[in-house]
């Protein structure tokens, strides 16, 4: 896996060993960021405050930083995944603009002052078909961690959710790439 755009383009991304994570493919990442760059509803990535929740290798957050985001909070509990994120942050010299938060995303409790929220871009990439994204969306909303113009980019299995499950959020775009479904949302 590599960074596909921005000032870190072409840099290799370390991924955790084993089958515990499912990294977003380079092609899907490129498609997501092309949408973010061209959609009139998407906030600018330049100087964005980003959260990469269920971060895995951190590829989505790293891609955002490469494209101009000024900060990314990575949320991940799996030890091998956290190790890969640390390795990526180290080899790309991103210590000042990142933070790694070891927390179960479904029990997320973030104090905005110490972790740089509210967030303009929130990437949610939970394990497929487990519904873990639902409590996280509610926590993000209830803790006011979504910026006024912020968006959520949710990657789930293609058949995982019905539109009514996104109640309280406006669906801005809904795309499928292979087994992945990516839903772009904002607060309603």
C-alpha angles and dihedrals in degrees: 000000000000141000103264102199147014131037094325093048114149095020113135118246117218112226129200116260120245131031098290093105135041109208118213106252121249090245094051091046091051090050092049092051093045088056091047091050095050109029114102090218095055118097116233117273090214106104091356123160105226136191121197105195120190080017101180103177091356091243096143094049092043090051090051091051090048088055096051110282110146098210140017129190111203115204115195137141103187109099097218091049092049088050091053091049091050090049091050093048090049099047092045093045094234100143097121096052102040141062129190114215118195100207137126100254092216089060093042116163113171125172103215094215096061100037100042099248153169090092128221093198123030118186113198115186107163126170108286124262097009100100092230091139093067099070091040092056090051093048092049090051097041093047090048092237094142112089118233091258094029128133135204121219107200120189114196137150113292093249098034107104142027119224092248089064087071092065111153092032132082114232106223097178136354117199136173126209111178109302091348127091117193118198119192111204143171132191112282 
